[in-house]
Amino acid sequence: MKQPLHHLFYSFILASLFLLLVKCGDEQTELITDNPTNNVVKTDTKIDTPLVVETIILDSTVLKASIDDTDLTHTQQEIITEKGDTFNLNIPVGFSINIAHQGFKRLRFMDESPDGRLFLTDMINLSDNKKGKVYFLDDFDNNTGTFNIKQLWTDKLRNPNDVKFYTDTTGQDWIYIAQTHAIVRYKYVAGELSPSSAPQIIDTFPDYGLSYKYGGWHLTRSMDFHNDKLYVSVGSSCNSCEELPEERERASILEMNPDGTNRKYYAEGLRNAVEIKWINDIFFATNMGSDHFGDEKPDDQFLIIEEGIHYGWPYCYQDGWTLKDDTSKTWYRKEMDCEDVPTIYQPLGAHIAPLGFDYFPNFPNPSLNNYFLIAHHGSVTLRKGYEIVRVKNGKLDVFIDGFRGPEKIKHGRPCDIYKFKNGFLFTDDLRGILYYVKSIAKS
């Protein structure tokens, strides 16, 4: 029986790891011509055979850091929205929660700019639309836990899910926005109230699919930077299918230079990895399982991503710590074995829809120190998810819940989590609210 991947990190320290790799495949070059400000040649490196490249540092402090595994005690705190809605959220003793800002629509992911402003994406609603916006918040009041300034930065975007800042090797700051059809970037100028330069298209993706009514397609794109490389997650076109060979980007994570050149497939077989994040030198992701196995399967996943690995979708599904073959369909292009896929970091439960997460090293409150927090967005039809959980070393427990009321009442759907000040921010994309959770325990 396979042991959870992170358990292996305690058994040895690997002095060096070198695997020689031979890659066969053609390089396909295309010219970006749909934006005159960005006529750069892209090299799309096709990986035709699975890579075997270990990228994890086995003695990482992230994985070996100790935790206080004392069970949490919760208390209720009343939330009153600007519309007058009132409900209680359950939070751990030693923390407080308040609304940091509200009045958004479908508030998604966030990142801080080099000059300390908080940028957030707003997808407006669940439809495939071009009404999306990016806002920034500024002038945070530590006493009230709220932002005093809200400013629209740009709009008319197609489903903007993610925003990231990057400073290139020349010192130029950039803001990247992940839309359904493309990643775009703007030169960023500190203090600007709107873009001061034209957008540059960095990469484009397949941008069509069935609506949510028919099982949905995954129109969100997510990003992160590491060692001067841009990583982009692209969701699948369906619940369970073999993607078209010419649309290999779907259900994959791509790696490229910050200007979009030298693109390659970093990992595949990830149905919908809505959040990807490098923490030190380890690449983590949340991923949603398929929907055709009933109410109790498969488990959604929190994974460590390794270069060149196919993580199983659509051919495999997660059942606890085990990845099993999906025998419900006939497959025509399966070239991988579910038993060969690395064990995930943590199974999360069925249909909880994990989205954003963050890691809290050296946090003054032991209830959160060295833990991950993961937002469980929640099932559309089942009473599953609608909570924020803490995870580490095989331990998973609820950190905040109360977002699901009686019957069909929903008070919120947690989306992104962002470490901030003496606590963290998280977005609710149902009510369009940004919350601030602060540690109030004596250190």
C-alpha positions in Angstrom: 0.0 0.0 0.0 1.3 3.4 -0.9 2.1 5.8 2.0 1.0 9.4 1.7 3.7 11.3 -0.2 4.5 13.7 2.6 5.2 10.8 5.0 8.2 9.8 2.8 9.9 13.1 3.5 10.6 12.1 7.1 12.4 8.9 6.3 15.5 10.2 4.5 17.4 13.2 3.2 18.3 12.9 -0.4 21.7 14.5 -1.1 21.2 14.8 -4.8 18.8 13.8 -7.4 19.6 13.7 -11.1 17.5 12.0 -13.8 18.6 12.2 -17.4 15.9 12.9 -19.7 15.6 12.4 -23.5 12.7 14.2 -25.1 11.4 13.6 -28.6 9.0 15.9 -30.3 8.6 18.7 -32.7 8.7 22.3 -31.8 5.8 24.3 -33.2 6.3 28.1 -33.7 3.5 30.6 -34.1 3.4 34.4 -34.3 1.2 36.4 -32.0 -0.5 38.8 -34.3 -3.7 39.7 -32.6 -2.1 42.4 -30.5 0.2 44.8 -32.3 2.0 45.7 -29.1 3.1 42.1 -28.6 4.4 40.6 -31.8 6.6 38.0 -30.3 7.5 34.6 -31.5 6.3 31.8 -29.2 8.0 28.4 -29.1 5.4 25.8 -28.1 7.4 22.8 -27.0 5.4 19.7 -27.4 6.1 16.9 -24.9 5.1 13.7 -26.7 6.3 11.3 -24.1 5.9 11.4 -20.3 8.7 13.1 -18.5 10.3 11.6 -15.4 11.6 14.6 -13.5 11.7 15.0 -9.8 11.2 18.6 -8.7 10.4 18.2 -5.0 13.1 19.1 -2.4 12.6 16.2 -0.1 13.9 17.9 3.1 11.8 21.0 2.6 10.9 23.0 5.7 7.3 23.3 4.4 6.8 19.6 4.7 8.7 18.9 7.8 7.6 21.8 9.9 5.8 20.7 13.1 2.2 21.6 14.0 0.1 21.9 17.1 -2.5 19.2 16.4 -4.8 20.2 19.3 -8.4 20.0 18.2 -10.0 23.4 17.5 -12.7 24.9 19.7 -15.1 27.1 17.7 -17.3 30.1 18.6 -20.0 31.9 16.6 -19.6 35.4 15.3 -22.4 37.3 13.8 -22.0 38.7 10.3 -24.3 41.6 9.0 -24.0 42.5 5.4 -24.7 45.9 3.8 -28.0 44.5 2.5 -29.0 43.7 6.1 -28.6 39.9 5.9 -27.6 38.4 9.2 -26.0 35.0 9.8 -23.4 33.4 12.1 -20.0 32.0 11.0 -18.2 29.5 13.2 -14.5 30.5 13.8 -11.8 29.1 16.1 -11.4 30.6 19.5 -8.5 33.1 19.3 -9.6 34.6 16.0 -12.0 37.3 14.9 -13.7 37.8 11.6 -15.1 40.9 9.9 -16.1 42.1 6.4 -13.1 44.0 5.0 -15.1 45.2 1.9 -18.2 44.3 0.0 -20.4 45.3 -2.9 -18.6 43.1 -5.5 -20.3 40.5 -7.7 -18.5 37.2 -8.2 -15.3 38.1 -6.3 -12.5 35.6 -7.1 -8.7 35.8 -6.6 -6.3 38.5 -5.3 -2.7 39.6 -5.2 -0.8 42.5 -3.7 0.8 45.0 -6.0 4.5 46.2 -5.5 3.1 49.4 -4.0 1.0 47.6 -1.5 -2.5 47.7 -3.0 -4.7 44.7 -3.1 -6.0 43.7 -6.6 -9.0 41.5 -7.0 -10.8 39.9 -9.9 -14.6 40.0 -10.3 -16.2 37.5 -12.8 -19.6 39.2 -12.3 -21.6 35.9 -12.6 -21.5 32.3 -13.6 -22.1 32.9 -17.3 -19.4 33.1 -19.9 -19.3 36.9 -20.2 -17.1 39.8 -21.1 -18.2 42.0 -18.2 -15.4 41.0 -15.8 -13.5 43.6 -13.8 -10.4 44.1 -11.8 -10.5 46.3 -8.7 -8.0 47.4 -6.2 -8.4 48.1 -2.5 -6.2 50.5 -0.5 -5.8 52.3 2.8 -6.3 49.3 5.1 -7.4 50.3 8.7 -5.8 47.9 11.2 -8.2 48.9 13.9 -11.4 48.1 11.9 -10.0 45.5 9.6 -11.4 47.3 6.6 -10.2 49.0 3.4 -11.2 52.6 3.0 -10.6 52.9 -0.8 -12.1 50.8 -3.6 -11.2 51.6 -7.2 -12.1 50.0 -10.5 -8.8 49.4 -12.4 -10.1 47.9 -15.6 -13.2 46.2 -17.0 -14.7 44.5 -20.0 -12.7 41.3 -19.3 -13.7 37.8 -20.2 -14.2 35.8 -17.0 -11.1 37.2 -15.2 -10.3 34.5 -12.6 -6.8 35.3 -11.4 -4.4 38.3 -11.1 -0.7 38.2 -10.4 2.2 40.6 -10.2 5.7 40.0 -11.5 8.9 42.1 -11.7 11.1 41.1 -14.6 14.9 41.0 -14.7 15.1 44.7 -15.8 13.1 45.8 -12.8 9.8 46.4 -14.8 6.7 45.6 -12.8 3.8 43.8 -14.7 0.3 42.8 -13.8 -1.0 39.6 -15.3 -4.8 38.8 -15.7 -6.0 35.3 -16.5 -9.1 35.3 -18.7 -10.8 32.4 -20.3 -9.3 32.9 -23.8 -5.9 34.4 -22.9 -3.4 35.6 -20.4 -2.8 39.3 -20.8 -0.3 41.6 -19.0 0.1 45.3 -18.6 3.1 47.3 -17.5 2.4 48.4 -14.0 3.1 51.9 -12.7 2.9 52.4 -8.9 -0.1 54.5 -7.9 -1.9 54.4 -11.2 -5.7 54.4 -11.1 -6.2 52.5 -14.4 -3.9 50.8 -17.0 -1.3 53.3 -18.3 -0.3 51.0 -21.2 -1.9 48.7 -23.7 -2.4 45.0 -22.8 0.0 42.4 -24.2 -1.4 38.9 -25.0 0.9 36.3 -23.5 -0.9 33.1 -24.4 -4.2 31.9 -25.7 -6.4 28.9 -24.9 -9.4 27.0 -26.2 -12.3 29.1 -25.2 -15.6 27.2 -25.8 -17.6 24.4 -24.2 -20.9 23.3 -22.9 -22.7 25.4 -20.4 -23.1 24.6 -16.7 -26.6 23.2 -17.4 -24.9 20.3 -19.3 -22.2 19.5 -16.8 -20.1 22.5 -17.5 -16.7 23.3 -18.9 -14.0 24.9 -16.9 -13.6 28.5 -18.1 -11.2 29.7 -15.3 -7.4 30.0 -15.8 -5.0 30.3 -12.9 -1.4 31.4 -12.6 1.7 31.6 -10.5 5.4 32.6 -10.9 8.5 30.7 -9.8 12.2 31.2 -10.8 11.2 33.6 -13.6 8.7 31.2 -15.1 5.0 31.6 -15.5 2.8 28.6 -14.7 -0.8 28.5 -16.0 -3.6 26.0 -15.2 -6.2 25.3 -17.8 -9.4 23.3 -16.8 -11.0 20.5 -18.8 -13.7 21.0 -21.4 -16.0 18.5 -19.7 -16.8 16.3 -16.7 -15.1 13.2 -18.1 -13.8 12.8 -21.6 -10.6 12.4 -23.7 -9.7 15.9 -24.8 -9.0 16.6 -28.5 -5.3 16.1 -29.3 -5.2 19.6 -30.8 -6.5 21.0 -27.4 -3.9 19.5 -25.2 -3.8 22.6 -23.1 -7.0 21.5 -21.4 -6.7 19.7 -18.1 -3.0 20.7 -18.0 -0.5 23.0 -16.3 1.7 25.0 -18.7 5.1 26.5 -18.1 6.4 29.4 -20.1 8.7 32.4 -19.9 7.0 35.6 -18.6 6.6 36.9 -22.1 4.9 33.7 -23.3 7.8 32.2 -25.2 9.2 28.7 -24.8 5.9 27.2 -23.6 5.7 23.5 -22.6 3.4 21.1 -20.9 4.5 20.9 -17.2 1.8 18.4 -15.9 -1.3 16.9 -17.3 -4.4 14.9 -16.3 -5.7 17.6 -13.9 -9.4 18.0 -14.4 -9.7 21.5 -12.8 -6.8 22.8 -10.8 -8.3 26.2 -10.0 -5.4 27.2 -7.6 -1.7 26.6 -8.2 1.0 27.9 -6.0 4.7 27.6 -5.5 5.6 27.5 -1.8 9.3 27.7 -1.4 10.4 25.2 -4.1 7.3 22.9 -3.9 4.5 23.2 -6.4 1.0 22.7 -4.8 -2.4 22.6 -6.4 -6.1 21.9 -5.6 -8.0 19.8 -8.1 -11.6 18.7 -8.5 -12.6 15.2 -9.3 -15.3 14.0 -11.8 -19.0 14.1 -11.0 -20.3 10.7 -12.3 -19.5 8.4 -9.4 -22.3 9.3 -7.0 -22.4 11.5 -3.9 -19.5 10.0 -2.0 -16.8 9.6 -4.7 -14.4 10.7 -5.9 -12.3 12.7 -3.4 -11.2 16.1 -4.5 -7.4 16.6 -4.2 -4.6 18.7 -2.7 -1.5 17.7 -4.6 2.2 18.3 -5.0 2.8 18.8 -8.7 5.9 17.2 -10.3 7.1 18.0 -13.7 6.1 15.6 -16.5 3.5 13.7 -14.5 0.1 12.7 -15.8 -2.2 12.9 -12.8 -4.8 10.5 -14.1 -7.9 12.4 -15.3 -10.0 11.2 -17.1 -8.7 7.6 -16.7 -8.5 7.5 -12.9 -10.3 8.8 -9.9 -9.3 9.4 -6.2 -10.8 7.2 -3.5 -9.3 8.1 -0.2 -5.5 7.8 -0.5 -5.9 5.4 -3.6 -6.1 6.4 -7.2 -8.4 3.9 -9.0 -9.2 3.1 -12.6 -12.3 4.6 -14.1 -13.9 1.6 -15.7 -17.3 3.3 -16.4 -16.2 4.2 -20.0 -14.2 2.8 -22.9 -11.0 4.7 -23.3 -9.2 5.0 -26.6 -6.0 6.9 -25.8 -5.0 5.7 -22.4 -1.3 5.4 -22.1 -0.8 5.7 -18.4 -1.2 3.5 -15.3 -3.1 4.9 -12.3 -0.8 3.0 -10.0 2.2 5.0 -11.3 0.8 8.4 -10.3 2.4 9.9 -7.1 0.3 9.7 -4.0 -1.5 13.0 -3.4 -0.7 15.3 -0.4 -4.2 15.1 1.0 -7.6 13.7 -0.1 -10.2 16.4 0.7 -13.6 14.6 0.4 -16.1 14.2 -2.4 -17.6 17.2 -4.3 -16.3 19.9 -1.9 -14.8 21.9 -4.8 -11.4 23.1 -3.4 -10.2 26.4 -4.7 -7.8 28.8 -3.1 -5.3 28.0 -0.4 -2.3 29.5 1.5 0.4 28.4 3.8 1.1 29.9 7.3 4.7 29.4 8.4 5.9 30.9 11.6 2.4 32.2 12.4 2.2 33.5 16.0 -1.1 31.6 16.7 -0.3 27.8 17.1 -3.8 26.9 15.8 -2.6 28.1 12.3 1.2 27.9 12.5 2.7 25.7 9.7 -0.8 24.7 8.5 -2.3 25.1 5.0 -5.8 26.6 4.8 -7.9 25.5 1.8 -11.2 27.0 0.7 -13.9 24.4 0.0 -16.2 26.3 -2.4 -19.0 23.7 -2.1 -21.2 21.6 -4.2 -23.9 23.2 -6.2 -26.4 20.5 -5.4 -25.1 18.7 -2.3 -24.5 19.9 1.2 -20.8 19.4 0.9 -18.0 22.0 1.2 -18.9 25.6 2.1 -16.1 25.8 4.6 -12.4 26.6 5.1 -10.3 23.7 6.3 -6.7 23.4 7.7 -4.5 20.7 6.5 -1.0 19.3 7.4 0.7 15.9 7.8 -2.5 14.0 7.1 -4.6 16.0 9.5 -7.7 17.8 8.1 -10.3 19.7 10.1 -12.7 22.5 9.7 -11.3 26.0 10.4 -14.4 28.1 9.5 -17.9 27.1 8.5 -21.5 28.3 8.7 -21.7 29.4 5.0 -24.5 26.8 4.4 -27.8 27.6 6.1 -30.9 25.4 6.5 -32.6 23.8 3.4 -31.2 25.6 0.3 -29.9 28.8 2.0 -26.3 29.7 1.3 -24.6 32.4 3.1 -21.4 32.3 1.1 -19.0 30.2 -1.0 -15.3 30.6 0.0 -13.0 31.1 -3.0 -9.5 32.5 -2.4 -7.3 32.7 0.7 -4.5 35.2 1.0 -2.2 35.6 4.0 -2.4 39.2 5.2 -1.2 41.2 8.2 -1.9 39.2 11.4 -4.2 36.7 9.7 -5.7 36.3 6.2 -8.2 37.5 3.7 -10.7 35.3 1.9 -13.2 36.0 -0.9 -16.8 34.9 -1.1 -17.9 34.7 -4.7 -21.5 34.2 -3.9 -22.2 37.4 -2.1 -19.2 39.4 -3.4 -17.6 39.9 0.0 -14.0 40.1 1.2 -13.5 38.9 4.8 -10.6 39.5 7.1 -9.7 36.9 9.8 -7.3 38.1 12.5 -5.5 36.3 15.3 -6.5 37.8 18.6 -4.8 35.2 20.8 -1.9 36.3 23.0 1.4 35.0 21.6 
